[in-house]
Amino acid sequence: MGEIGWHDGPMIAESVVADYFATNCWILAPSRNSECIIVDPGISMPSILARVKEITGKYNLKPVAVLLTHGHFDHTFSVLPVADGYDIPAMIHSKDRGLLTNPMKALAPGGPSQQLITQFGSATFAEPKTVVEFQSSEKISLAGLPIEITHAPGHTAGSTFFIVNSELLVSGDVLFEGSIGRTDLPTGSAVEMRKTLKNLILPLDDELIVLPGHGPQTTIGRERKKNPYLTDEFLDSRA
């Protein structure tokens, strides 16, 4: 599948869309000829690494870390070849780290992800050489970009989102254009998702550009007006 991107001045945000589940693998950098971060390298065969290298080569970027918004298989499938291919760490919340070696802990038995695992012959999974855990919400700097890491459970127990350079919200599967991530898989929670949306997403600035785990980019302001999952009716429900 193709690429989508966002550019404002020198800053670079390109997405390599994975072959399966159309997961956005975001490549973020402050400018050309700089360091960059890679977010959520998903399912392509044999891996998404070659397509990531096309983008890093296009802008002459040097990856310094792989960030994972959560541990679902469609966001982590290529993390080992990408992280070890560039000899960089992979970073994930501690509550989702176990999914790197056992993705079925958060997947539906017999579902499409398990069918793909069987199809690929991937009976065992291994972590990249270096894994760094997020323990809670924190602020870091990578590739010259300030990054606010926010623990945002609901989609998975260790789901997170990243605010990059106070301009971009890399939302993973917390927030999409017009929708949110599902909460019915193991470690997901509808109650926690509503708390995340109400307490962590709604207070964000309208101008913040949302780069989601799937689908097109949007803004917080647009979602505040049009997303049915950000209404009081949904957020105050107990369904």
VOGU-3710 file (C-alpha; in Angstrom, 3 decimals, decimal comma):
1> mgeigwhdgp> 0,000/0,000/0,000  1,058/3,610/-0,363  2,428/6,274/1,914  0,745/9,247/3,538  2,481/12,171/5,155  2,309/15,461/6,975  4,745/18,334/6,566  4,882/21,751/8,207  8,088/23,566/7,446  11,087/21,293/7,842
11> miaesvvady> 9,444/18,703/10,082  8,832/15,298/8,496  6,048/12,830/9,300  5,708/10,020/6,762  3,665/6,835/7,085  4,481/3,505/5,516  1,135/1,694/5,465  1,549/-1,994/6,317  0,267/-4,650/3,925  -1,976/-6,253/6,559
21> fatncwilap> -4,516/-4,287/8,659  -3,251/-1,036/7,026  -1,307/-0,033/10,136  0,459/3,316/9,855  4,182/3,009/10,564  5,141/6,621/11,237  8,623/7,990/10,566  9,139/11,321/12,348  12,062/13,723/12,081  12,739/17,414/12,783
31> srnseciivd> 14,062/17,911/9,234  15,910/16,298/6,373  19,444/15,078/7,101  18,650/14,451/10,765  17,899/11,692/13,217  14,397/10,185/13,276  12,101/7,870/15,207  10,000/5,019/13,838  6,586/4,212/15,339  4,668/0,908/15,063
41> pgismpsila> 6,327/-1,133/12,290  3,497/-3,435/11,243  2,853/-6,534/9,159  4,491/-6,791/5,769  6,297/-9,830/4,450  9,091/-10,516/5,055  9,089/-7,262/7,075  8,435/-3,567/6,597  12,147/-2,738/6,928  12,852/-2,306/3,209
51> rvkeitgkyn> 10,017/0,217/2,830  11,123/2,094/5,951  14,613/2,320/4,466  13,145/3,919/1,335  11,780/6,774/3,475  14,883/7,168/5,633  16,986/7,180/2,475  14,700/9,679/0,738  15,275/12,235/3,513  18,739/11,050/4,620
61> lkpvavllth> 17,491/10,156/8,113  19,235/8,203/10,857  16,779/6,220/13,053  17,528/6,303/16,779  14,570/4,379/18,286  11,413/2,428/17,530  8,427/3,532/19,620  5,442/1,231/20,047  2,059/2,677/20,951  0,945/-0,758/22,187
71> ghfdhtfsvl> 1,714/-4,433/21,840  -0,846/-5,666/19,315  0,641/-7,859/16,610  -0,353/-5,522/13,769  1,783/-2,760/15,331  4,786/-4,849/16,400  5,261/-7,541/13,739  8,347/-5,892/12,196  9,815/-4,419/15,382  12,633/-6,961/15,656
81> pvadgydipa> 13,953/-6,630/12,082  13,580/-2,837/12,159  15,134/-2,270/15,602  17,928/-4,778/15,137  18,397/-3,807/11,496  19,251/-0,264/12,565  20,784/-1,404/15,901  18,415/0,830/17,883  16,204/0,229/20,933  12,496/-0,567/20,858
91> mihskdrgll> 10,404/1,271/23,455  7,077/0,021/24,842  4,987/0,356/28,010  5,860/-2,242/30,618  2,292/-3,599/30,677  2,486/-4,520/26,980  6,084/-5,738/26,800  5,055/-9,371/27,251  3,073/-9,162/23,999  6,330/-8,916/22,041
101> tnpmkalapg> 7,064/-12,561/22,782  3,457/-13,758/23,205  1,101/-11,666/21,057  -1,790/-14,089/21,586  -2,138/-12,788/25,166  -4,072/-9,845/23,703  -5,697/-11,419/20,651  -8,912/-13,316/20,055  -8,328/-17,074/19,642  -9,034/-18,055/16,068
111> gpsqqlitqf> -9,238/-14,437/14,931  -7,579/-12,932/11,846  -4,316/-12,185/13,645  -3,946/-15,773/14,827  -4,761/-16,960/11,309  -1,961/-14,749/9,963  0,461/-16,061/12,592  -0,350/-19,593/11,465  -0,090/-18,592/7,805  3,316/-17,001/8,338
121> gsatfaepkt> 4,554/-20,028/10,289  5,502/-17,749/13,175  5,168/-20,083/16,129  7,695/-18,224/18,269  8,421/-14,538/18,732  11,477/-12,799/20,124  12,208/-9,322/21,388  14,647/-6,997/19,680  18,129/-6,912/21,165  17,358/-3,812/23,233
131> vvefqsseki> 13,940/-3,051/24,754  13,250/0,017/26,906  10,075/0,078/28,998  7,852/3,054/29,701  6,707/2,724/33,298  4,210/5,583/33,261  3,630/8,882/31,543  6,913/10,729/31,010  8,730/13,283/28,877  11,743/12,355/26,774
141> slaglpieit> 13,734/13,731/23,849  14,636/11,638/20,812  16,047/12,700/17,448  15,909/16,309/18,571  12,165/16,046/19,193  10,490/16,558/22,586  8,076/13,687/23,157  5,389/13,424/25,817  4,531/9,784/26,484  1,080/9,269/27,989
151> hapghtagst> -0,179/5,940/29,321  -3,666/5,629/27,823  -5,192/2,234/28,684  -8,394/0,911/27,167  -7,360/-0,561/23,841  -4,712/-2,580/25,695  -3,461/-2,390/29,272  -0,223/-0,738/28,140  -1,586/1,442/25,355  0,135/4,824/25,038
161> ffivnsellv> 0,079/7,876/22,830  2,872/10,311/22,009  2,741/14,081/21,626  5,692/15,052/19,442  7,096/18,588/19,362  3,791/19,892/20,799  2,393/19,595/17,250  1,567/15,960/16,547  -0,427/13,384/18,481  0,654/9,886/17,482
171> sgdvlfegsi> -2,468/8,250/18,819  -1,940/4,566/18,066  -5,305/2,846/18,403  -6,670/5,227/21,029  -8,171/7,653/18,500  -8,937/7,471/14,771  -10,757/9,782/12,400  -14,380/9,324/13,473  -13,702/6,326/15,679  -11,606/4,720/18,452
181> grtdlptgsa> -9,813/1,432/18,962  -11,743/-1,652/19,988  -11,854/-2,638/23,646  -13,182/-6,195/23,475  -9,846/-8,034/23,112  -7,879/-9,425/26,094  -6,381/-6,608/28,273  -8,783/-4,111/26,665  -11,348/-2,250/28,785  -14,301/-0,103/27,718
191> vemrktlknl> -14,302/1,580/31,129  -10,609/2,471/30,876  -11,035/3,672/27,303  -13,767/6,098/28,309  -11,519/7,409/31,101  -8,664/7,830/28,628  -10,834/9,700/26,139  -12,473/11,930/28,753  -9,422/12,707/30,892  -6,535/12,542/28,431
201> ilplddeliv> -7,840/13,170/24,886  -10,577/15,778/25,382  -8,323/18,275/27,226  -5,839/18,400/24,315  -5,571/21,462/22,079  -7,868/21,590/19,051  -4,909/22,418/16,775  -3,058/19,200/17,613  -2,671/17,092/14,453  -3,596/13,444/15,019
211> lpghgpqtti> -1,498/10,763/13,312  -3,476/7,588/14,048  -2,531/3,923/14,000  -4,910/3,337/11,077  -6,544/5,635/8,555  -6,054/9,295/7,649  -4,723/12,088/9,808  -7,136/14,413/11,557  -7,098/17,016/14,351  -8,348/17,071/17,912
221> grerkknpyl> -10,686/19,946/17,019  -12,237/17,997/14,178  -12,718/14,900/16,321  -14,165/16,927/19,165  -16,902/18,100/16,787  -17,558/14,939/14,775  -16,334/11,840/16,597  -19,316/10,061/18,231  -17,005/8,537/20,841  -16,046/11,953/22,212
231> tdefldsra> -19,632/12,947/23,062  -20,955/13,175/26,600  -23,535/10,567/25,676  -20,840/7,978/25,012  -18,325/9,033/27,639  -20,906/9,041/30,431  -22,462/5,732/29,398  -21,847/2,467/31,196  -22,374/0,172/28,211
//
